[in-house]
Amino acid sequence: MTDIKIEKELTEVLDRANVLIDEPMSKHTSFKVGGKADYFVKVTSVEELKKVFKISKKYNIKYTIVGNGTNILVKDGGIRGIVIKLDLHDFKIKRTANNDEVVITVDSGMTLATLASICLKEEISGAEFLGGIPGTVGGAIIMNAGAFGSEMKDIVVKSKVIDETGKIKTLSLDEHEFGYRKSSILKNKYIVLDTVLKLKKGTKDQIEALMKGYSDFRKEKQPIEYPSAGSTFKRKDEYITAKLIDEAGLKGYSIGDAQVSEKHAGFIINKGKATASDILELIDFIKERIKEKFNIDIELEIMVIGDEK
């Protein structure tokens, strides 16, 4: 439920165009599903973020941070309170004297595809694996995103974060406590503002060839033509979850327009008109079937947020 007073205060501290009321989250998630957010705001500076925090605290309403909406499933009931999208995109390059090592500082709101493109243009190698991951830098840090044998932990030097009180701190690599699709940032509910990455000088041809190879692999092996949130379940050292789902005969299984991809069993896709409830029902069905067949409890890699309808 929205309140005219909250709306008024938000528009006083943010550009009016960056304050949306009763905004469908289906417009802001890669799954293309999800109910309405009471307030959806874009913040373009740390100062604006702190002001939104104050409004949240003043009216005792919660806030939710989203990046590019690529690793989340928003329930059909939507999200109460304020949904905050960080619209921060600065990028700085610092080259060493011998020009081999390159240190970059990048804001959390930049998409990984944009970061990879900039690195290609600037002939900076080491971020090629990020090119096809459809998220933001902040989300990648929080979840220690990775692909093709590389993860964020391999290139991060430090990150600047802010907590819910507005206190800013800098985390060293060790303080990130990176693990498989997790970090201390996720655990402590910090918000990433920017991060420093250590990369190296490359050549445009080499970088482009590597990025094309990764892109071609994704097109061939992953259902990127359909809305999804990427890999739905975590894999473990002991098993590959997509292989278990395939062996359980669930490739192509559907509930409504939510389907286990026929191309890659690790992906649940939206064939067009799926609801969050369809996807959640399919997730539960997959979990139950894998438990019955293999006696394994599989875990979600995506984050489920919001209220039931």
C-alpha positions in Angstrom: 0.0 0.0 0.0 1.4 3.4 -1.0 1.2 6.6 1.0 1.1 10.1 -0.7 3.5 11.5 2.0 6.2 8.9 1.2 5.8 9.5 -2.5 6.1 13.2 -1.9 9.3 12.9 0.1 10.8 10.5 -2.4 10.2 12.9 -5.2 11.8 15.7 -3.2 15.1 13.9 -2.9 15.1 12.1 -6.3 14.3 13.1 -9.8 10.6 12.7 -10.3 11.2 10.4 -13.3 13.1 8.1 -11.0 10.2 7.5 -8.6 7.7 4.9 -9.9 4.5 4.0 -7.9 2.9 0.5 -8.0 5.6 -0.5 -10.5 5.3 -4.1 -12.0 8.5 -5.9 -11.2 8.0 -8.0 -14.3 9.5 -4.9 -16.1 12.7 -5.2 -14.0 13.5 -8.9 -13.9 14.9 -11.2 -16.5 12.2 -13.8 -15.7 9.6 -11.2 -16.8 7.4 -12.1 -13.9 6.5 -10.6 -10.5 3.9 -8.3 -8.9 4.1 -4.6 -8.2 6.5 -2.8 -6.0 4.9 -0.1 -3.8 7.8 2.3 -4.7 10.5 1.6 -7.3 13.2 4.2 -7.3 16.5 4.7 -9.1 19.3 6.4 -7.1 22.1 8.1 -9.0 24.5 8.9 -6.1 25.4 7.7 -2.6 23.9 10.9 -1.2 20.5 10.0 -2.8 20.8 6.5 -1.4 21.3 7.8 2.1 18.3 10.1 1.8 16.1 7.1 0.7 17.4 5.2 3.7 16.2 8.1 6.0 12.7 8.0 4.4 12.6 4.2 4.9 13.5 4.6 8.5 11.2 7.5 9.1 8.2 5.6 7.9 9.3 2.2 9.2 9.1 0.6 5.7 11.6 -1.9 4.4 13.7 -1.4 1.3 15.0 -3.9 -1.2 18.0 -3.5 -3.4 17.9 -4.8 -7.0 20.5 -4.8 -9.7 19.6 -5.8 -13.2 17.0 -8.3 -11.8 18.7 -11.2 -13.4 19.2 -13.6 -10.4 15.9 -13.0 -8.6 12.3 -14.3 -8.8 9.7 -11.8 -7.5 6.5 -13.4 -6.3 3.2 -12.5 -7.8 2.2 -10.4 -4.8 5.0 -8.0 -5.5 7.3 -6.2 -3.0 6.2 -4.0 -0.1 8.1 -0.9 0.7 10.8 0.7 -1.5 12.7 -1.1 -4.2 16.0 0.6 -4.9 17.9 0.3 -8.2 21.4 1.6 -8.0 22.0 3.7 -11.1 25.8 4.1 -10.6 28.0 3.6 -13.6 31.5 5.3 -13.2 34.6 3.5 -14.4 38.2 4.4 -13.8 41.4 2.8 -15.2 44.8 2.8 -13.6 47.7 1.3 -15.5 51.0 0.3 -13.9 54.4 1.7 -15.0 55.1 -1.4 -17.1 51.5 -1.3 -18.4 51.0 -5.1 -17.9 48.9 -4.9 -14.7 45.7 -2.8 -14.9 43.6 -1.8 -11.9 40.0 -0.6 -12.6 37.4 0.8 -10.3 33.9 0.3 -11.4 30.5 1.3 -9.9 28.1 -1.4 -8.8 25.3 -0.5 -11.2 27.3 -1.1 -14.3 26.2 -4.2 -16.2 28.8 -6.9 -16.6 28.2 -6.8 -20.4 29.2 -3.1 -20.4 32.2 -3.8 -18.2 33.4 -6.5 -20.6 32.9 -4.2 -23.6 34.9 -1.4 -22.0 37.7 -3.9 -21.2 37.7 -5.1 -24.8 37.9 -1.5 -26.1 40.7 -0.6 -23.7 42.5 -3.9 -24.4 42.2 -5.1 -20.8 42.1 -8.9 -20.2 40.7 -10.9 -17.4 37.0 -9.9 -17.5 36.0 -11.9 -20.6 34.1 -14.4 -18.6 31.7 -11.7 -17.4 30.5 -10.7 -20.9 27.6 -13.1 -21.1 26.4 -12.9 -17.4 23.3 -10.7 -17.5 23.8 -8.9 -14.2 25.5 -5.9 -12.6 28.8 -5.6 -11.0 27.2 -5.3 -7.6 25.2 -8.4 -8.0 28.2 -10.3 -9.3 30.2 -9.3 -6.2 27.4 -10.3 -3.8 27.0 -13.7 -5.4 30.6 -14.3 -6.5 29.4 -14.7 -10.0 31.4 -16.9 -12.3 31.6 -18.8 -15.6 34.1 -20.8 -17.6 36.3 -21.6 -14.6 36.6 -18.0 -13.3 34.9 -16.2 -10.5 34.8 -12.6 -9.1 37.0 -13.7 -6.3 39.8 -14.2 -8.9 39.9 -10.5 -9.9 38.5 -8.5 -6.9 41.0 -6.4 -4.9 38.5 -4.6 -2.6 35.0 -3.2 -2.5 33.3 -0.2 -1.0 30.0 -1.0 0.7 27.4 0.7 2.7 25.2 -0.7 5.5 21.6 0.1 6.3 22.7 2.8 8.8 24.5 4.7 6.0 28.0 3.8 7.2 30.5 3.2 4.4 33.4 0.8 4.7 36.0 -0.8 2.4 36.3 -4.6 2.4 39.6 -6.3 1.5 39.5 -9.5 -0.7 39.6 -11.7 2.4 36.8 -9.7 4.1 34.5 -10.6 1.2 34.6 -14.2 2.4 33.8 -15.4 -1.1 32.4 -18.9 -1.5 30.3 -20.6 -4.2 27.6 -18.1 -5.0 27.9 -16.3 -1.7 29.9 -13.7 0.2 30.0 -11.8 3.5 28.2 -8.9 1.7 25.2 -11.2 1.2 25.3 -12.4 4.7 25.6 -9.0 6.3 23.2 -7.3 3.9 25.7 -4.7 2.7 25.1 -2.8 -0.5 28.0 -2.6 -2.9 28.9 0.9 -4.1 32.0 0.1 -6.2 34.7 -2.4 -6.5 38.4 -2.5 -7.5 39.5 -5.2 -9.9 43.0 -6.3 -10.9 43.2 -7.3 -14.5 46.0 -7.2 -17.1 46.9 -5.8 -20.5 45.8 -7.9 -23.4 45.2 -7.5 -27.1 41.9 -6.7 -28.7 42.1 -9.8 -31.0 42.8 -12.2 -28.1 40.1 -10.7 -25.9 37.5 -10.6 -28.7 38.2 -14.2 -29.7 37.8 -15.4 -26.1 34.5 -13.4 -25.6 33.2 -14.8 -28.9 34.0 -18.4 -27.9 32.1 -17.9 -24.6 29.2 -16.3 -26.4 29.0 -19.0 -29.0 29.0 -21.7 -26.2 26.1 -19.9 -24.4 24.1 -19.7 -27.6 24.6 -23.3 -28.3 24.1 -24.7 -24.8 21.9 -22.3 -22.9 18.3 -21.1 -23.6 19.2 -17.4 -23.8 16.3 -16.9 -26.2 13.8 -17.2 -23.3 13.3 -15.2 -20.1 15.0 -16.9 -17.2 17.1 -16.1 -14.1 20.1 -18.1 -15.4 21.0 -21.3 -13.6 18.2 -22.1 -11.2 19.9 -24.5 -8.8 23.3 -24.6 -7.3 25.7 -27.3 -8.3 27.9 -29.1 -5.8 31.3 -30.8 -5.9 29.5 -34.2 -5.6 27.0 -33.7 -8.4 25.9 -31.5 -11.3 22.3 -30.5 -10.6 21.4 -30.1 -14.2 22.5 -33.6 -14.9 20.3 -34.9 -12.1 17.3 -33.1 -13.4 18.0 -34.5 -16.9 18.4 -38.0 -15.5 15.1 -37.6 -13.7 13.4 -37.1 -17.0 12.4 -33.5 -16.3 13.7 -31.8 -19.4 10.8 -30.0 -21.1 8.5 -30.5 -18.1 6.1 -27.6 -17.7 3.7 -26.1 -15.3 1.8 -23.4 -17.1 4.3 -21.5 -19.1 7.2 -22.3 -16.7 9.3 -25.0 -18.2 12.5 -26.9 -17.6 14.5 -25.9 -20.6 14.9 -28.6 -23.2 18.3 -27.2 -24.1 19.7 -27.1 -20.6 18.0 -28.8 -17.6 19.6 -26.4 -15.2 17.4 -23.5 -16.5 13.8 -22.9 -15.8 12.4 -20.6 -18.5 9.3 -18.5 -19.1 7.8 -19.6 -22.3 5.7 -16.4 -22.5 3.0 -16.1 -19.9 4.4 -17.9 -16.8 3.6 -16.5 -13.4 5.9 -16.5 -10.4 3.6 -19.1 -8.9 4.1 -21.4 -11.9 7.8 -21.1 -11.6 7.7 -21.7 -7.8 5.4 -24.7 -8.3 7.9 -26.1 -10.9 10.8 -25.5 -8.5 9.1 -27.5 -5.7 8.2 -30.3 -8.1 11.8 -30.6 -9.3 13.1 -30.6 -5.7 10.7 -33.3 -4.7 11.5 -35.5 -7.8 15.2 -35.2 -7.2 14.8 -36.0 -3.5 12.7 -39.1 -4.4 15.0 -40.4 -7.1 18.5 -39.5 -5.7 17.8 -38.7 -2.0 19.5 -35.3 -2.6 18.2 -31.9 -1.4 19.1 -29.5 -4.2 19.4 -25.7 -3.4 18.3 -22.7 -5.3 20.9 -20.4 -6.8 18.3 -17.7 -7.5 16.9 -15.5 -4.8 13.1 -15.5 -4.2 11.7 -12.3 -2.9 8.3 -10.6 -2.4 4.9 -11.5 -1.2 2.4 -14.2 -2.1 -0.6 -13.0 -4.1 
